[in-house]
Structures are given as structure tokens and as C-alpha cells.
Amino acid sequence: MKMLFYFLFALGGVFVAEVLADSCAVPSQAVPVYRAFHNAIGDHFYTINNTEYAAINTANGYFGEGAHFRVFSTQVSSTVQLFRLWNGGDADHFYTIDTTTASTASATGYVQENTDPMFVYSSQVCGSVPLLRYYNLDKTDHFYTISPTEVDNMPGYEFERVEGYALPLTDSSSSSGGTASGASPPAKTNAAIPLSFEYLYSLLSLALAVAYL
Ligand SMILES: *[C@@H]1O[C@H](CO)[C@@H](O)[C@H](O)[C@H]1NC(C)=O
């Protein structure tokens, strides 16, 4: 009787793990994030709205730099909102997944701009890569990229933190791998949780089953 119970317990563990592993959104659901730069005011701007991207380019003196990574336009499983904030005084667009920072940003002169919300993974799952946040104090400019070498030729930009996990522009060719370059360790692409979790869980349950036979 007990063995049956633990056997079902183990099966349940595998089932839960499978459901979690399957919870990755289809990468093709992700949309490119367009980047524009205004040299005179020193501001990098990011949007998934290509109408807005085109408009800010022509009317506001921004120079389009294209798309470098992808996010989701709706909150899919395991994602959090990447809030967009704007400081008119410092001419700085600032993006963060930190809800406290976002909600208290007005204290530092920022306003939330929540049109066209963006969502990124809160941990490195589903083929995502770290979205690196840099800051240039002289230009009061926040800069975001998934390429750790991009700031090599950008003096004054200091690394601040990982601001969630975005998807590379193109899916990795195979079902394994998932890193854009050889710089970071290979990451599991299709598991929301480490695969070992489900095996550990099952092994533990089976061990208990055997122990209580
Ligand atoms: C995209 O941007 C344009 C221009 O700012 C705006 O009129 C439009 O409503 C935006 N689209 C969406 C889906 O938010």
C-alpha cells in the first residue's frame, strides 16, 4: 500500500516537472526589440513597437540601431515585465524588472511608460540569455545588450546588473545549446527548471518507497 503511494508520489513529481518543463513559450512568440540612439542627448531607447521606432527616428533625432534581442509582448510563463521609464530632465530611458525601482522611480525624476509592455524571463530558462545593463554616468544613459563585448568600444559604460533574461534574435540551430556565443556556459533550452530536479524528486520518492516497504 505504502509502495503504491510512493510510486504515485514519484509519478506525480515527474508529471509536475514535465508540465513545468513544457511551460516555455514558443520562441517564435517573441518579438524583436528595436534600439535607437540619440547622440546629442546621450540616450538609448528600446521598443517593440516598430511604428514608434520609425517615428522616434525621423522626428526626434534618434538613430536606429536595429534589433539585437527579443522579448515577449505578453506575459508568458516564467516572465516578468521589463518596465520602461523616462527621465525628461536627464534625457534617459531606463528599463528594469525591479517593481520597487519602477514604482518609486518618480522620486528620481522618472515616469513609467507602460505602452507596449515588454516581458523577459526572470531566470535563465527556455534558451534565454542575460540582458546586461550598463550605465554611463556622464551621459546619464542606460544601455542594454545581450552581447558582453558590445561595450568594449563604448567608453564610459559601466556594467550594473543582469536585468532579466531575453532571447537572442534567432533561435539556436539545434535543440541544445542556446547561447549566442561561446562566452557563457551551455544552458538548457527547453527546461523551465533544471532537468535533474525531476530525477532527484523521483529518486527520493522511490527511495522512500523502498525504505518503507
Ligand atoms: C505603436 O506606436 C504608435 C506610435 O507611437 C502608436 O500610435 C501605437 O498605438 C502603438 N501601438 C501599440 C500596439 O501600442
The ligand as an ORCA input file, in Angstrom:
! r2SCAN-3c Opt
* xyz 0 1
  C       2.815     51.956    -31.566
  O       3.297     53.272    -31.598
  C       2.446     54.168    -32.264
  C       3.189     55.478    -32.367
  O       3.652     55.904    -31.098
  C       1.137     54.261    -31.519
  O       0.255     55.162    -32.181
  C       0.504     52.886    -31.436
  O      -0.649     52.933    -30.626
  C       1.486     51.889    -30.859
  N       0.942     50.557    -30.990
  C       0.631     49.820    -29.946
  C       0.129     48.460    -30.246
  O       0.769     50.210    -28.797
*
